[in-house]
Each structure stands twice: as structure tokens, then as C-alpha cells.
Amino acid sequence: MVEKIASEMGGKAPQANQGQSAASRANEPKRDTFVFDLDGTLLNTLPDLVELTNAALRECGFPQHTTEEIKSYVGSGVMALIRLAVPAEAGEESVERAATLWKELYPKYGYSLTKPYAGIEDALSELKKRGAKLAVLSNKYDSAAREVVERFFPGVFDSVHGESPDFPRKPDPAGLSKLLAELDSSAQRCVFVGDSSNDMRVARAVDAFAVGVEWGYNPVSVLEETGADVVIQHPAQLLEFLS
């Protein structure tokens, strides 16, 4: 059926890491917990991130950036984004000021241009219908992650966490381990879905099944190099990993 879905979507069927036999896959534990990254995986937030980041830079008197430049900065939280966006010679005080302004401007720019990726809503609905536990673990700061998930996916996820003192940025595995305990699940039952090296590394760190997505902000080569068990071309393919 993987091949059928891939054919319908115009892509290739996802492939497991080489060396894994059919017999070993048959003995794998049940996978019924899906944990998702947010930006670049569930939602295309890049247009808003570009507007917001450039607005903060303008107010600080710093040069603005192109969409492709800002795209290359996202994935490791607000502070990492701002450190890359401000001029290299800017001091830590300037970075802190720009980051604070970024957060203050967020309610204005927030997610007016943000959209779910095609097929995500249907895939989530079907996973939930089939009894899967669904969660979000993002490097977006916690209150913003919760707000945007509630806006676009009300009532869908069993748990949502962004960066906070208790949930450090990925690839630190502490947040994912705590989230799985919260869901009364385990790494062996977890499919972690994301679009970045941080996502693949955090999944690997706890021995969860790492699924990279082709539609996100990073090339497939980055996902493969950092430990993706499989890279998918369409959200419908997620249903293949629900045991």
C-alpha cells in the first residue's frame, strides 16, 4: 500500500534503512504514538517568520534578509534565529533586544500567512480515528507553539510543547522523553516526524522511529545524513507507520 500511495502522489515509496530484514521489521514493537515538529512539518510558517523577523530587524536598524536566508536560520528556536539574522558584529545585548522585540511583535504578525501543508489535516484526522496518540514538540517558544496549534488544529493533539525550561530545544532528548512519559508511551512506540536535523537527531537520541518530510525547510540529504529511518513525500504515507 505504501507503493500505491506514493504512486498516487507522484513520488517514491518510503524506504527503510538498508540492512533491515522483513523478519526484523515484523518483530518491531507496536507504533501508536506520533510526535510532530511544528514549523516546516505541520505548518508552513515561513512567510510569517520572514515578515516578523524583518520587522524586528528594521526596528533595530539592522539589514533585512531574503526568504531563503531566513529559511536557513529557522529550526533551533528564536534566539538561534536572531543570532543568525543580526549582523555578525552585533553584541549579545543587541541580540537580546532584537529577540525581545521579535516576541513583542509576534501577536501582530503571528500566523496571518501561515497554512497547514497539503494533506496534513486529513492524515492527522485518520491517525486519530485509528487510535494513535498525537503530540507536538517544537523549538518555537512554548506559548507561541500552543497558540498556533490551537488556532489551526483545535482538539487534535493530546499534548503540545514548545521550548521552555522543562522542555529544552531539540536535539536535547529530555523534552521528548518527558513528553512520551506524559503520553504513557515509549520511544519504541514513537514515530517522530520532522523536517530538520534537530528532529532526526532527537528521535535517534531516544531510539524513536525517525520520519523526515520532503516538503519542509531542509533538503532530503540533511535528513538522511542525520539519521532519518525514512523520508516521505506526502502526509498520507504516515498511515503506513501506524501498527
C-alpha angles and dihedrals in degrees: 000000000000088000091049093052092045091050092051090050093047095245142100125274113260113261126214120226111287116259095041107121126214089245093054091048090051089057095051117120122258114281112210103140122083119189116188136199111226117214110056093008110056099008136030096225095157098103090056093043090054093050093044097045094048091047090055091046092050093052090050092050094247127135117266127237139226124251091254092051094051090044088060091052100054129091105063103068137271098297093051090048093051094045089057094042100051119073114280091242093056113114128233091262090059091048091052092048093050092047092050091049090048090057092045091053094045095091089056097048099021108131109329090128097034121115136176113251115259111276097012096108093049092047093050091048092052094046090051092047089054092053103260121153110236129201142161126224111182138171088220109108110274103251092048092048092052093046096051094044091051090049096053104023108030113184094357103106128063092207137010126191133172128179113312138138090275095042109045121196119283134283085048101099095210094089095048092047091050092047092052090051089050089054091047088240137113141229090256089059094044130102108192113202122196149133103227144068088248090059094050092045095050091050090050092047092063096031096248121150106269117216118184122200122222095207097064136091099282134064120256090245091065091052093048093046092052098051113279111168087203139354118217131203100204135027092239088072090068089078089068091068096053106102 
